[in-house]
């Protein structure tokens, strides 16, 4: 079973609307970010300590994104 088929099943279960796999894939392609989007080209760091050392070495500021809760604000 593909992930798309699982997603279609979940949408059907939750909303009662059967999208069908083809329509789901079409919608997914519309909302998926393009590989060329600027934020995807940034070499993000996940290790704060290493990022701090690198920023100091390069004389650059450190951007820290911290949050509490659901990443979509659904808390």
N, C-alpha and C positions, 0 to 999 in steps of 0.2 A: 504494500500500500504506500502510495506517495504522500509526501507532506501536504501537497495540494488537496488530495482526496481527504485527508484528515481534517484540513481546514474547512473544506466544503461541508463535511459532516458536522463539524462543530458549529458553523454558521447556521446550518439547517436546524440543529438541535436547539440552539439558543434563540434564533429569531423565528423559526417555523417557515422560513423561506429557503427553497432549494435553488441555489445559484447555478449549480452545475459546475463541473471542473473547468470547462472552457471559459466561462464568464468569470470565475474566480481568478484564473490565471491572467485574464485580460485586465481585471481591476488591479491585481497585484502589480502587473507591469506598469500601470499608470501611476501608482503611488510609490513604487520602489525608487530610491535615490539613484541618480546616474553615477557611474564610476568616476566621471570627470568633475563632479562637484568639488568645490574648493576645500571643504572641510575634510574630504577623504584624502587629500594630498598632504595634510599636516601629519608629521610623524609624532602622533600622540604618545605620551609616556604614561605608564600605569604605576610605576614605582616612584613615589614622591621623593624619597631620599636621593635616588639617582638623578631625577629631574632637577632637584635643587642644586646638586653638585654641577650638573651640566650647564644650567642657567648661570651659575656663578662663574664657571670657567669661561663661558662665552660672553659674559657681561650682558645678558639678556634678562628681561623680566620673566617671571614665572606666572602662568595663568593656572589657577586652581579652580576646578569646578567641584563643589561639594554640595550635597543635598541630603535631605532626610525625607524618606517616603518614596512613593511610586514615581518613576521617571517621567510619566506623562501627567503628573499632578492629580492622579486619581486616588487620593487618600481620603 
